[in-house]
Amino acid sequence: MAVRNETRVTHFILLGLSNNPDLQILFFVLFLVMYLLIIAGNLLIMTTIYVDSQLHTPMYFLLCNLSLIDLSISTVTVPRALALFLLLKNTISFRDCMTQLFFLHLIAGAEGIHLVLMAYDRYVAICNPLRYTTIMNRQTCLLLVASTWAGGFFHSISQSLPIILLPFCGPNELDHFLCDGQPLSMLACSSTVISEIVDIVNSGFLALSCFLVLVISYTYIISTILKVHSGEGRQKAFSTCATHLLVVILYYGPIVFIYMRPSVTFTIDKPLAVFYSIVTPFLNPIIYTLRNERARKAMKKLGSRKISCMRKHIN
């Protein structure tokens, strides 16, 4: 016991995405630019929805929470990665590593659940439009958002606690740019069977079950849309659903691949982690604004208002 206490790992060494200095600089520039655009894009969406009273609807309320989630997950991952790429600061304390692990799964779990709830909103709007305002009232929306974060919290506790309780006595080189359950469990100096089972069951099957629920929901939604006689109404419904479905595929594709298998080393895991933690939050604002005419008009209106205020101050 004394030997284990003396050799207990107090920090981890993140190996990053590559050991090539030129690639490290390239990664830094790409990550920095994408992170700044993530901040700008998601803050713009949240500000627009807050300011424009016409967007105070359940769909945009849920979209606002999705923007908050995307902004949060990138903030948990990108700043540490930037320090790693530019300053070659590749050490992270045990406490900071476990903190990042907890918040990573908290926010990722919340996003997975939230996408299902956004699909429910579309299901009610299209399949039961006459009762939409009654079902999706303010109390229901607040309850859905609260359940999103509560579900993410319980997912994160069950995901991170088995890892935190594992003994780490060396080696301490983590083949990743962030702290995640599978690469961490490979460094433990005891059996990781329980943590691996929890990892696969909790993350893998949760992601798969949510994805299946989404597929079933959209099967009903699409079948309902096809029955719409109005061509314009059918096109509008398809456009809204296609936007959300694209976001679902971008998020769940990498997640299901990573967690629906045993924890063995695959070099593709790190690029996939980049995809769901950075690329997806970067693309979501673009997808929603490009395909949503109402949101585009509201943003233009907000921009015009800001320009007018600036001109008044100048004059």
Salt bridges, closest charged atoms under 4 A:
ASP96 OD2 - ARG80 NH2 3.88
ASP121 OD2 - ARG122 NH2 2.88
ASP175 OD1 - LYS270 NZ 2.94
ASP180 OD1 - HIS105 NE2 2.87
ASP269 OD2 - ARG261 NH2 2.28
GLU293 OE2 - LYS297 NZ 3.34
